[in-house]
């Protein structure tokens, strides 16, 4: 004689869970285990399913975050301004360190007086002449010394550079001339010594091939 046993409620619950699990494994609409997604509909937003993983389709936030950052361009510091050359600086040859191209007007008397040192003009000391240069300008002023005094000064030769002469008989004779590369200049200073007249010629020579000019007196 068979005895039919009535299933208990707990057995019904276990059986239901097993049935649902079996249905999920066999249904084509469920997600495969461990894959994350099987179709694009399993992904949220504009993401798509690629190899079982939801990914952005391109141009989204993830892709932008992966782009390397470019190094910012730092502005270069402005070069420091260079100090202007000292117009009174004297080189080892006794002439100004810088003799610029002719471009400035003749110095004023105040500018000449501000020049602190004389330049080297060979033979000028024996004649009692003051020699100064400012920019490209040379001034030679000869005055009475002892029994010798200047009578006159005249330009003897010029290559077209600016030049000026001035004299007061028995007191001073001066010339102001531009010192220019490739141009020569000379001026005759006439002197009196006890009634005897004689000439000392100032030469300003700067050949094109020479780095520095030559300034000298010749009697």
ROSE-4610 file (N, C-alpha, C; in Angstrom, 1 decimal, always signed):
// ROSE-4610
residu = [X/X/X/X/X/X/X/X/X/X/X/X/X/X/X/X/X/X/X/X/X/X/X/X/X/X/X/X/X/X/X/X/X/X/X/X/X/X/X/X/X/X/X/X/X/X/X/X/X/X/X/X/X/X/X/X/X/X/X/X/X/X/X/X/X/X/X/X/X/X/X/X/X/X/X/X/X/X/X/X/X/X/X/X/X/X/X/X/X/X/X/X/X/X/X/X/X/X/X/X/X/X/X/X/X/X/X/X/X/X/X/X/X/X/X/X/X/X/X/X/X/X/X/X/X/X/X/X/X/X/X/X/X/X/X/X/X/X/X/X/X/X/X/X/X/X/X/X/X/X/X/X/X/X/X/X/X/X/X/X/X/X/X/X/X/X/X/X/X/X/X/X/X/X/X/X/X/X/X/X/X/X/X/X/X/X/X/X/X/X/X/X/X/X/X/X/X/X/X/X/X/X/X/X/X/X/X/X/X/X/X/X/X/X/X/X/X/X/X/X/X/X/X/X/X/X/X/X/X/X/X/X/X/X/X/X/X/X/X/X/X/X/X/X/X/X/X/X/X/X/X/X/X/X/X/X/X/X/X/X/X/X/X/X/X/X/X/X/X/X/X/X/X/X/X/X/X/X/X/X/X/X/X/X/X/X/X/X/X/X/X/X/X/X/X/X/X/X/X/X/X/X/X/X/X/X/X/X/X/X/X/X/X/X/X/X/X/X/X/X/X/X/X/X/X/X/X/X/X/X/X/X/X/X/X/X/X/X/X/X/X/X/X/X/X/X/X/X/X/X/X/X/X/X/X/X/X/X/X/X/X/X/X/X/X/X/X/X/X/X/X/X/X/X/X/X/X/X/X/X/X/X/X/X/X/X/X/X/X/X/X/X/X/X/X/X/X/X/X/X/X/X/X/X/X/X/X/X/X/X/X/X/X/X/X/X/X/X/X/X/X/X/X/X/X/X/X/X/X/X/X/X/X/X/X/X/X/X/X/X/X/X/X/X/X/X/X/X/X/X/X/X/X/X/X/X/X/X/X/X/X/X/X/X/X/X/X/X/X/X/X/X/X/X/X/X/X/X/X/X/X/X/X/X/X/X/X/X/X/X/X/X/X/X/X/X/X/X/X/X/X/X/X/X/X/X/X/X/X/X/X/X/X/X/X/X/X/X/X/X/X/X/X/X/X/X/X/X/X/X/X/X/X/X/X/X/X/X/X/X/X/X/X/X/X/X/X/X/X/X/X/X/X/X/X/X/X/X/X/X/X/X/X/X/X/X/X/X/X/X/X/X/X/X/X/X/X/X/X/X/X/X/X/X/X/X/X/X/X/X/X/X/X/X/X/X/X/X/X/X/X/X/X/X/X/X/X/X/X/X/X/X/X/X/X/X/X/X/X/X/X/X/X/X/X/X/X/X/X/X/X/X/X/X/X/X/X/X/X/X/X/X/X/X/X/X/X/X/X/X/X/X/X/X/X/X/X]
num = [1/1/1/2/2/2/3/3/3/4/4/4/5/5/5/6/6/6/7/7/7/8/8/8/9/9/9/10/10/10/11/11/11/12/12/12/13/13/13/14/14/14/15/15/15/16/16/16/17/17/17/18/18/18/19/19/19/20/20/20/21/21/21/22/22/22/23/23/23/24/24/24/25/25/25/26/26/26/27/27/27/28/28/28/29/29/29/30/30/30/31/31/31/32/32/32/33/33/33/34/34/34/35/35/35/36/36/36/37/37/37/38/38/38/39/39/39/40/40/40/41/41/41/42/42/42/43/43/43/44/44/44/45/45/45/46/46/46/47/47/47/48/48/48/49/49/49/50/50/50/51/51/51/52/52/52/53/53/53/54/54/54/55/55/55/56/56/56/57/57/57/58/58/58/59/59/59/60/60/60/61/61/61/62/62/62/63/63/63/64/64/64/65/65/65/66/66/66/67/67/67/68/68/68/69/69/69/70/70/70/71/71/71/72/72/72/73/73/73/74/74/74/75/75/75/76/76/76/77/77/77/78/78/78/79/79/79/80/80/80/81/81/81/82/82/82/83/83/83/84/84/84/85/85/85/86/86/86/87/87/87/88/88/88/89/89/89/90/90/90/91/91/91/92/92/92/93/93/93/94/94/94/95/95/95/96/96/96/97/97/97/98/98/98/99/99/99/100/100/100/101/101/101/102/102/102/103/103/103/104/104/104/105/105/105/106/106/106/107/107/107/108/108/108/109/109/109/110/110/110/111/111/111/112/112/112/113/113/113/114/114/114/115/115/115/116/116/116/117/117/117/118/118/118/119/119/119/120/120/120/121/121/121/122/122/122/123/123/123/124/124/124/125/125/125/126/126/126/127/127/127/128/128/128/129/129/129/130/130/130/131/131/131/132/132/132/133/133/133/134/134/134/135/135/135/136/136/136/137/137/137/138/138/138/139/139/139/140/140/140/141/141/141/142/142/142/143/143/143/144/144/144/145/145/145/146/146/146/147/147/147/148/148/148/149/149/149/150/150/150/151/151/151/152/152/152/153/153/153/154/154/154/155/155/155/156/156/156/157/157/157/158/158/158/159/159/159/160/160/160/161/161/161/162/162/162/163/163/163/164/164/164/165/165/165/166/166/166/167/167/167/168/168/168/169/169/169/170/170/170/171/171/171/172/172/172/173/173/173/174/174/174/175/175/175/176/176/176/177/177/177/178/178/178/179/179/179/180/180/180/181/181/181/182/182/182/183/183/183/184/184/184/185/185/185/186/186/186/187/187/187/188/188/188/189/189/189/190/190/190/191/191/191/192/192/192/193/193/193/194/194/194/195/195/195/196/196/196/197/197/197/198/198/198/199/199/199/200/200/200/201/201/201/202/202/202/203/203/203/204/204/204/205/205/205/206/206/206/207/207/207/208/208/208/209/209/209/210/210/210/211/211/211/212/212/212/213/213/213/214/214/214/215/215/215/216/216/216/217/217/217/218/218/218/219/219/219]
x = [+0.9/+0.0/+0.9/+0.7/+1.5/+0.9/+1.8/+1.4/+1.8/+1.0/+1.3/+1.6/+2.8/+3.2/+2.9/+2.3/+2.0/+3.3/+3.7/+5.0/+4.8/+5.9/+5.9/+6.1/+5.8/+6.0/+7.4/+8.3/+9.8/+10.2/+9.7/+10.1/+9.6/+8.3/+7.8/+8.7/+9.3/+10.1/+11.4/+12.1/+13.3/+13.1/+12.0/+11.7/+11.5/+10.8/+10.6/+11.9/+12.8/+14.1/+14.9/+14.9/+15.6/+15.0/+13.7/+13.0/+13.4/+13.4/+13.8/+15.2/+16.1/+17.5/+17.7/+16.9/+17.0/+16.5/+15.4/+14.9/+15.8/+16.5/+17.5/+18.7/+19.1/+20.3/+19.9/+18.7/+18.3/+17.8/+17.4/+16.7/+17.7/+17.4/+18.4/+18.4/+17.5/+17.4/+18.3/+18.8/+19.5/+21.0/+21.7/+23.1/+24.0/+25.0/+25.9/+26.7/+27.0/+27.7/+29.1/+29.4/+30.7/+31.0/+30.1/+30.4/+30.0/+29.1/+28.6/+27.5/+27.6/+26.5/+26.6/+25.4/+25.4/+24.9/+24.1/+23.7/+23.7/+23.6/+23.7/+22.6/+21.4/+20.3/+20.6/+21.7/+22.1/+22.8/+23.3/+24.1/+23.3/+23.6/+22.9/+23.5/+22.6/+23.0/+23.4/+24.5/+25.0/+26.0/+26.2/+27.2/+26.8/+27.7/+27.5/+28.2/+27.8/+28.4/+29.5/+30.7/+31.9/+32.6/+32.7/+33.4/+32.9/+31.6/+31.0/+31.1/+31.6/+31.8/+31.1/+30.3/+29.7/+30.8/+30.9/+31.9/+31.2/+31.8/+31.3/+31.6/+30.8/+30.9/+32.0/+32.5/+33.6/+33.2/+34.2/+34.0/+33.3/+33.1/+32.5/+33.5/+33.0/+33.8/+35.0/+34.8/+35.9/+37.1/+36.7/+37.8/+38.5/+37.8/+38.4/+39.3/+38.9/+39.8/+41.1/+41.1/+42.3/+43.3/+42.9/+43.8/+44.8/+46.1/+47.2/+47.1/+47.4/+47.4/+48.7/+48.4/+49.6/+50.2/+51.6/+52.3/+52.0/+51.7/+51.4/+52.6/+52.5/+53.6/+53.8/+55.0/+55.4/+55.9/+55.4/+56.0/+57.4/+58.2/+59.6/+59.8/+60.8/+61.1/+61.7/+61.3/+61.8/+63.3/+64.1/+65.6/+65.8/+66.8/+67.1/+67.7/+67.3/+67.8/+69.3/+70.1/+71.5/+71.8/+72.8/+73.2/+73.9/+73.6/+74.3/+75.8/+76.6/+78.1/+78.4/+79.4/+79.9/+80.6/+80.0/+80.7/+82.0/+82.4/+83.6/+84.7/+84.4/+85.3/+86.5/+87.7/+88.9/+89.5/+89.9/+90.5/+92.0/+92.7/+94.2/+95.0/+94.4/+95.2/+95.0/+94.2/+94.0/+92.9/+92.1/+90.9/+89.7/+88.5/+87.3/+87.1/+86.5/+86.2/+85.3/+84.3/+83.3/+83.4/+83.6/+83.5/+82.4/+81.2/+80.0/+80.1/+79.3/+79.2/+78.6/+78.9/+78.5/+77.0/+76.4/+74.9/+74.4/+75.3/+74.9/+75.4/+74.7/+75.1/+76.4/+77.1/+78.3/+77.9/+78.8/+78.5/+78.5/+77.7/+77.6/+78.8/+79.0/+80.1/+80.0/+78.8/+78.5/+78.9/+78.6/+79.0/+80.5/+81.2/+82.7/+83.2/+82.7/+83.2/+83.0/+82.0/+81.7/+82.6/+83.3/+84.2/+85.4/+85.6/+86.5/+88.0/+88.2/+89.6/+89.9/+91.2/+91.6/+92.0/+91.9/+92.3/+93.8/+94.4/+95.8/+95.8/+96.5/+96.8/+98.3/+99.1/+100.5/+101.0/+101.9/+102.5/+101.7/+100.5/+99.6/+100.1/+100.7/+101.2/+102.3/+103.2/+104.3/+103.8/+102.6/+102.1/+101.1/+100.9/+99.9/+98.5/+98.1/+96.8/+96.0/+94.7/+93.8/+93.0/+92.9/+92.3/+91.2/+90.0/+88.8/+88.0/+87.4/+86.4/+85.1/+84.0/+82.7/+81.9/+81.5/+80.8/+81.8/+81.4/+82.4/+83.1/+82.9/+83.5/+84.8/+85.8/+87.1/+87.2/+87.7/+88.0/+89.4/+90.2/+91.6/+91.6/+92.0/+92.1/+93.5/+94.2/+95.5/+95.6/+96.3/+96.4/+97.8/+97.9/+99.3/+100.0/+101.2/+102.0/+103.5/+104.0/+105.3/+105.4/+106.4/+106.5/+105.8/+105.1/+104.4/+102.9/+102.4/+100.9/+100.4/+99.1/+98.5/+98.0/+98.3/+97.9/+96.6/+96.5/+95.4/+95.3/+94.1/+93.9/+93.0/+93.4/+92.6/+92.6/+91.4/+91.3/+92.1/+93.0/+93.9/+93.4/+92.7/+92.2/+91.0/+90.0/+88.8/+88.2/+87.5/+86.9/+85.4/+84.9/+83.5/+82.8/+83.5/+83.0/+82.8/+81.9/+81.7/+82.9/+83.3/+84.5/+84.3/+84.7/+84.6/+85.9/+86.3/+87.5/+87.2/+88.0/+87.8/+89.1/+89.4/+90.6/+90.4/+91.1/+91.3/+92.8/+93.2/+94.7/+95.4/+96.4/+97.2/+96.6/+95.4/+94.7/+94.4/+93.6/+93.2/+92.9/+93.2/+92.8/+92.3/+91.1/+90.4/+89.8/+89.8/+89.0/+88.2/+87.0/+86.0/+85.7/+85.9/+85.8/+85.2/+84.5/+84.0/+85.1/+85.3/+86.2/+85.4/+85.7/+84.8/+85.7/+85.4/+86.2/+86.1/+87.2/+87.3/+87.5/+87.6/+87.8/+89.0/+89.7/+90.9/+90.6/+91.3/+91.1/+92.5/+92.8/+94.0/+93.7/+94.3/+94.2/+95.5/+95.9/+97.1/+97.0/+97.7/+97.8/+99.0/+98.8/+100.0/+100.3/+101.6/+102.1/+103.1/+103.3/+104.3/+105.2/+106.5/+107.4/+108.4/+108.2/+109.2/+109.2/+108.1/+108.0/+108.3/+108.7/+108.9/+107.6/+107.1/+105.9/+106.2/+105.5/+105.7/+104.3/+104.2/+103.0/+103.1/+102.1/+101.9/+100.6/+100.6/+99.4/+98.9/+97.6/+96.8/+96.3/+96.6/+96.1/+95.1/+94.0/+93.0/+92.8/+93.3/+93.3/+92.7/+91.7/+91.1/+90.8/+91.8/+91.6/+90.5/+89.8/+88.7/+89.2/+90.4/+90.9/+91.4/+91.5/+92.0/+90.9/+91.1/+90.1/+90.0/+91.1/+91.1/+91.7/+91.3/+91.9/+93.2/+93.9/+95.3/+95.2/+95.5/+95.5/+96.8/+97.3/+98.7/+99.0/+99.9/+100.4/+101.8/+102.0/+103.3/+103.7/+105.0/+105.5/+106.2]
y = [-1.2/+0.0/+1.2/+2.1/+3.3/+4.5/+5.2/+6.3/+7.6/+8.5/+9.8/+10.8/+11.3/+12.4/+13.8/+14.6/+16.0/+16.9/+17.6/+18.4/+19.5/+19.7/+20.8/+22.2/+23.3/+24.6/+24.9/+24.5/+24.8/+24.1/+22.9/+22.2/+22.9/+23.5/+24.3/+25.5/+26.1/+27.3/+26.9/+25.8/+25.4/+25.0/+24.4/+24.0/+25.2/+26.2/+27.4/+28.1/+28.2/+28.9/+28.1/+26.8/+26.0/+26.2/+26.3/+26.5/+27.9/+28.9/+30.3/+30.3/+29.6/+29.6/+28.9/+27.8/+27.1/+27.9/+28.7/+29.5/+30.6/+31.2/+32.3/+31.8/+30.5/+30.0/+29.7/+29.3/+28.9/+30.0/+31.1/+32.2/+33.0/+33.4/+34.2/+35.7/+36.1/+37.5/+37.8/+36.9/+37.1/+37.4/+38.0/+38.4/+37.1/+36.9/+35.8/+36.0/+35.0/+35.1/+35.7/+36.7/+37.4/+38.2/+38.4/+39.2/+40.6/+41.0/+42.4/+42.8/+42.4/+42.7/+41.8/+41.6/+40.8/+41.6/+42.6/+43.5/+45.0/+45.9/+47.3/+47.7/+47.0/+47.4/+47.1/+46.3/+46.0/+47.2/+48.2/+49.3/+50.6/+51.4/+52.6/+53.8/+54.7/+55.9/+55.6/+56.3/+56.2/+55.1/+54.3/+53.3/+52.1/+51.3/+50.1/+48.9/+47.8/+46.6/+46.1/+46.1/+45.7/+44.6/+43.4/+42.3/+42.1/+42.2/+41.9/+43.0/+44.2/+45.4/+46.6/+47.3/+48.6/+49.7/+50.2/+51.3/+52.4/+53.6/+54.8/+54.6/+55.1/+54.9/+55.8/+56.7/+57.6/+59.1/+59.9/+61.3/+61.6/+60.6/+60.8/+61.2/+61.3/+61.7/+60.8/+59.5/+58.5/+58.8/+58.9/+59.1/+60.4/+61.5/+62.8/+62.7/+61.9/+61.9/+61.1/+60.3/+59.5/+60.3/+61.4/+62.2/+62.8/+62.7/+63.4/+64.9/+65.5/+66.9/+67.5/+68.6/+69.2/+70.2/+70.2/+71.1/+72.6/+73.4/+74.8/+75.5/+76.4/+77.2/+78.4/+78.4/+79.5/+80.6/+81.8/+83.0/+83.2/+83.5/+83.8/+85.2/+85.2/+86.5/+87.5/+88.7/+89.7/+90.0/+90.1/+90.4/+91.7/+91.6/+92.8/+93.9/+95.1/+96.2/+96.4/+96.6/+96.7/+98.2/+98.4/+99.8/+100.4/+101.7/+102.4/+102.5/+102.5/+102.6/+104.0/+104.0/+105.2/+106.1/+107.3/+108.1/+108.6/+108.6/+109.1/+108.0/+106.7/+105.7/+105.7/+105.6/+105.7/+104.3/+103.9/+102.7/+102.8/+101.7/+101.6/+102.5/+102.8/+103.7/+105.1/+105.5/+106.9/+107.5/+106.7/+107.2/+106.7/+107.2/+106.7/+105.2/+104.4/+103.0/+102.9/+103.7/+103.7/+105.0/+104.9/+106.1/+105.8/+106.3/+105.9/+106.6/+106.1/+106.6/+108.0/+108.9/+110.3/+110.4/+110.8/+110.9/+112.0/+112.6/+113.5/+114.9/+116.0/+117.3/+117.7/+118.7/+119.1/+119.3/+118.9/+119.1/+120.6/+120.9/+122.3/+122.6/+123.8/+124.2/+123.5/+123.4/+122.7/+121.2/+120.6/+119.2/+119.0/+119.9/+119.8/+120.0/+120.9/+121.2/+120.0/+119.1/+118.0/+116.8/+116.8/+115.7/+115.7/+114.6/+114.6/+114.4/+113.8/+113.5/+113.9/+114.1/+114.4/+113.1/+113.1/+111.9/+112.1/+111.1/+111.1/+111.6/+112.8/+113.3/+113.5/+112.7/+112.8/+114.2/+114.8/+116.1/+117.2/+117.0/+118.1/+118.7/+117.9/+118.4/+119.4/+119.2/+120.1/+121.5/+121.5/+122.7/+123.4/+122.7/+123.3/+123.3/+122.2/+122.1/+121.1/+121.4/+120.6/+119.7/+118.4/+117.5/+116.7/+116.8/+116.1/+115.5/+114.4/+113.7/+113.4/+113.6/+113.2/+112.7/+111.4/+110.7/+110.7/+111.1/+111.1/+112.4/+113.3/+114.6/+114.8/+115.4/+115.8/+117.3/+117.8/+119.2/+119.4/+120.2/+120.5/+122.0/+122.5/+123.9/+124.2/+125.1/+125.4/+126.9/+127.1/+128.4/+128.8/+130.1/+130.6/+129.9/+129.6/+129.0/+129.5/+130.1/+130.6/+131.8/+131.7/+132.7/+132.3/+131.2/+130.7/+131.0/+131.6/+131.8/+131.5/+131.0/+130.7/+132.0/+132.1/+133.2/+132.9/+131.6/+131.3/+129.7/+129.3/+127.9/+127.8/+126.9/+126.8/+125.3/+124.9/+123.5/+123.4/+122.4/+122.2/+121.1/+120.1/+119.0/+118.4/+118.0/+117.4/+116.4/+115.4/+114.4/+114.5/+115.7/+116.0/+115.9/+115.4/+115.4/+116.8/+117.0/+118.3/+118.7/+120.0/+120.6/+122.1/+122.6/+124.0/+124.5/+125.7/+126.3/+127.6/+128.0/+129.2/+129.7/+131.0/+131.5/+133.0/+133.3/+134.6/+134.9/+135.8/+136.0/+136.2/+135.4/+135.6/+134.9/+134.3/+133.7/+132.3/+131.9/+130.5/+130.2/+129.0/+128.5/+127.1/+126.9/+125.6/+125.0/+123.7/+123.0/+122.0/+121.8/+120.8/+120.0/+118.7/+117.9/+116.5/+115.9/+114.6/+113.6/+112.6/+111.5/+110.3/+110.1/+109.2/+108.2/+106.9/+105.9/+106.1/+106.0/+106.1/+107.6/+108.5/+109.9/+110.5/+111.4/+112.1/+113.6/+114.2/+115.6/+116.1/+117.4/+118.0/+119.5/+120.2/+121.6/+122.2/+123.4/+124.0/+125.1/+124.9/+125.9/+126.7/+128.0/+128.9/+129.5/+129.5/+130.0/+131.1/+131.9/+132.9/+132.7/+132.7/+132.6/+133.7/+134.8/+135.9/+136.5/+136.6/+137.2/+136.2/+135.0/+133.9/+133.1/+133.0/+132.2/+130.8/+129.8/+128.4/+127.7/+126.6/+125.8/+124.4/+124.0/+122.7/+122.1/+121.0/+120.5/+119.3/+119.5/+118.4/+117.4/+116.1/+115.1/+114.2/+113.9/+113.0/+112.0/+110.7/+109.7/+108.5/+107.9/+106.7/+105.9/+105.1/+104.3/+103.2/+102.8/+101.9/+100.6/+100.1/+98.8/+98.9/+100.1/+100.2/+100.2/+99.5/+99.4/+100.7/+101.5/+102.7/+103.9/+105.1/+106.3/+106.6/+107.5/+108.0/+109.5/+110.1/+111.6/+112.1/+113.1/+113.5/+114.9/+115.6/+116.9/+116.6/+117.3/+117.3/+118.7/+119.1/+120.4/+120.4]
z = [+0.0/+0.0/+0.0/-1.0/-1.1/-0.3/+0.3/+1.1/+0.4/+0.0/-0.7/+0.4/+0.2/+1.2/+0.6/+1.4/+0.9/+1.1/+0.0/+0.0/+1.0/+1.7/+2.7/+2.0/+2.7/+2.0/+1.7/+2.5/+2.2/+0.9/+0.7/-0.5/-1.8/-1.6/-2.8/-3.1/-2.1/-2.3/-3.0/-2.6/-3.2/-4.6/-4.9/-6.3/-7.2/-6.6/-7.4/-7.8/-6.8/-7.1/-8.1/-8.1/-9.1/-10.5/-10.5/-11.8/-12.4/-11.6/-12.1/-12.6/-11.8/-12.3/-13.6/-13.7/-15.0/-16.2/-15.9/-16.9/-17.4/-16.4/-16.7/-17.5/-17.2/-18.0/-19.4/-19.6/-20.9/-21.8/-21.2/-21.9/-22.7/-23.9/-24.7/-24.3/-23.5/-23.1/-21.9/-21.2/-20.0/-20.3/-19.3/-19.5/-19.3/-20.0/-19.8/-18.6/-17.8/-16.6/-16.8/-16.0/-16.0/-17.2/-18.2/-19.4/-19.2/-18.4/-18.2/-19.1/-20.4/-21.3/-22.5/-23.1/-24.4/-25.6/-25.3/-26.4/-25.9/-26.9/-26.6/-25.6/-25.6/-24.8/-23.3/-23.0/-21.7/-21.1/-21.9/-21.4/-21.3/-20.4/-20.1/-21.0/-21.2/-21.9/-23.4/-23.8/-25.2/-25.3/-24.3/-24.3/-25.2/-25.7/-26.5/-25.9/-26.2/-25.7/-26.6/-26.1/-26.8/-26.0/-26.6/-25.9/-24.5/-24.3/-23.0/-22.0/-22.5/-21.6/-22.2/-21.4/-21.8/-22.0/-23.2/-23.5/-24.2/-24.1/-24.8/-26.3/-27.1/-28.6/-29.2/-28.4/-29.0/-28.8/-28.4/-28.3/-26.9/-26.1/-24.8/-23.7/-22.5/-21.4/-21.1/-21.3/-21.1/-22.0/-23.3/-24.3/-24.1/-23.7/-23.5/-22.3/-21.3/-20.1/-20.4/-21.4/-21.7/-22.6/-23.2/-24.0/-23.2/-23.6/-22.8/-22.8/-21.7/-21.6/-22.3/-23.0/-23.6/-22.6/-22.7/-21.7/-22.0/-21.1/-21.3/-21.8/-22.7/-23.3/-22.3/-21.8/-20.9/-21.6/-21.4/-22.1/-21.7/-22.8/-22.6/-22.0/-21.1/-20.5/-21.5/-21.4/-22.3/-22.0/-23.1/-22.8/-22.1/-21.2/-20.4/-21.4/-21.2/-22.0/-21.8/-22.9/-22.8/-22.5/-21.6/-21.3/-22.5/-22.7/-23.8/-23.5/-24.6/-24.3/-23.8/-22.9/-22.3/-23.3/-23.7/-24.7/-24.4/-23.1/-22.6/-22.4/-22.6/-22.4/-23.4/-22.9/-23.8/-23.9/-25.1/-25.4/-25.1/-25.3/-25.0/-26.0/-27.2/-28.1/-27.9/-26.8/-26.5/-27.2/-27.9/-28.6/-28.0/-28.3/-27.7/-28.1/-27.2/-27.4/-28.6/-28.7/-29.8/-30.5/-31.8/-32.7/-33.7/-33.5/-34.3/-35.7/-36.6/-37.9/-37.8/-38.7/-38.7/-38.7/-37.6/-37.6/-36.6/-35.9/-34.8/-35.1/-34.6/-34.8/-34.0/-34.4/-33.6/-32.1/-31.2/-29.8/-29.5/-28.4/-28.0/-27.1/-26.7/-25.8/-24.5/-24.0/-22.7/-22.8/-23.9/-24.1/-24.2/-24.9/-24.9/-23.5/-22.8/-21.4/-20.5/-20.8/-20.0/-20.3/-21.4/-21.7/-20.7/-20.0/-18.9/-19.3/-20.4/-20.8/-22.2/-22.5/-23.8/-24.5/-25.8/-26.6/-27.1/-27.6/-28.1/-29.5/-29.7/-31.0/-31.0/-31.7/-31.6/-32.0/-31.1/-31.4/-30.8/-30.3/-29.8/-28.5/-27.6/-26.3/-26.5/-27.4/-27.7/-28.2/-28.8/-29.4/-28.4/-27.3/-26.3/-26.8/-27.5/-28.0/-27.2/-27.0/-26.3/-27.3/-27.0/-28.0/-27.3/-27.8/-27.2/-28.3/-28.0/-28.9/-28.2/-28.9/-28.4/-29.6/-29.4/-30.5/-31.7/-32.9/-34.0/-34.2/-33.3/-33.5/-32.7/-33.4/-32.8/-32.8/-31.6/-31.5/-31.1/-31.8/-31.5/-31.3/-30.1/-29.8/-29.3/-30.1/-29.7/-29.2/-28.1/-27.5/-27.3/-26.9/-26.7/-25.6/-25.8/-24.7/-24.9/-23.8/-23.9/-24.9/-25.8/-26.8/-28.1/-28.2/-29.3/-29.2/-30.3/-30.2/-31.6/-31.7/-33.0/-33.7/-35.0/-35.8/-36.6/-37.1/-38.0/-38.1/-38.6/-38.9/-40.1/-41.1/-42.3/-42.7/-43.2/-43.7/-45.0/-45.0/-46.1/-47.0/-46.4/-47.2/-46.5/-47.3/-46.8/-47.7/-47.2/-48.1/-48.1/-47.6/-47.6/-46.3/-45.3/-43.9/-43.4/-42.4/-41.8/-41.0/-41.2/-40.5/-40.3/-39.2/-38.9/-38.3/-38.6/-38.1/-37.5/-36.4/-35.7/-35.2/-35.2/-34.6/-34.1/-33.1/-32.6/-32.6/-33.4/-33.6/-32.2/-32.0/-30.8/-29.6/-29.7/-28.6/-28.7/-29.7/-29.9/-31.4/-31.8/-33.1/-32.9/-33.5/-33.3/-34.6/-34.6/-35.7/-35.1/-35.6/-35.2/-36.4/-36.4/-37.6/-37.3/-38.2/-38.1/-38.4/-37.6/-37.8/-38.5/-39.8/-40.6/-41.2/-41.1/-41.8/-43.3/-44.0/-45.4/-45.8/-44.9/-45.2/-44.5/-45.2/-44.6/-44.4/-43.5/-43.3/-42.8/-43.1/-42.6/-42.5/-41.5/-41.3/-40.9/-41.5/-41.2/-40.1/-39.0/-37.9/-38.1/-38.3/-38.4/-37.1/-36.8/-35.5/-35.7/-34.6/-34.5/-33.3/-33.6/-32.5/-32.6/-31.9/-31.9/-33.3/-34.0/-35.3/-36.4/-36.1/-37.1/-37.3/-38.5/-38.7/-39.2/-38.7/-39.1/-39.1/-39.7/-39.8/-39.2/-38.5/-38.0/-38.6/-39.3/-39.9/-39.1/-38.9/-38.2/-39.3/-39.1/-40.0/-39.2/-39.9/-39.4/-40.5/-40.3/-41.4/-40.9/-41.7/-41.3/-42.6/-43.1/-44.2/-44.0/-45.1/-45.0/-44.4/-44.7/-44.2/-42.8/-42.2/-40.8/-39.8/-38.7/-37.6/-36.9/-36.8/-36.0/-36.8/-36.5/-37.2/-36.6/-37.3/-36.9/-36.8/-35.7/-35.5/-35.1/-35.8/-35.5/-36.1/-35.5/-36.0/-36.7/-37.8/-38.5/-38.8/-38.5/-38.8/-40.1]
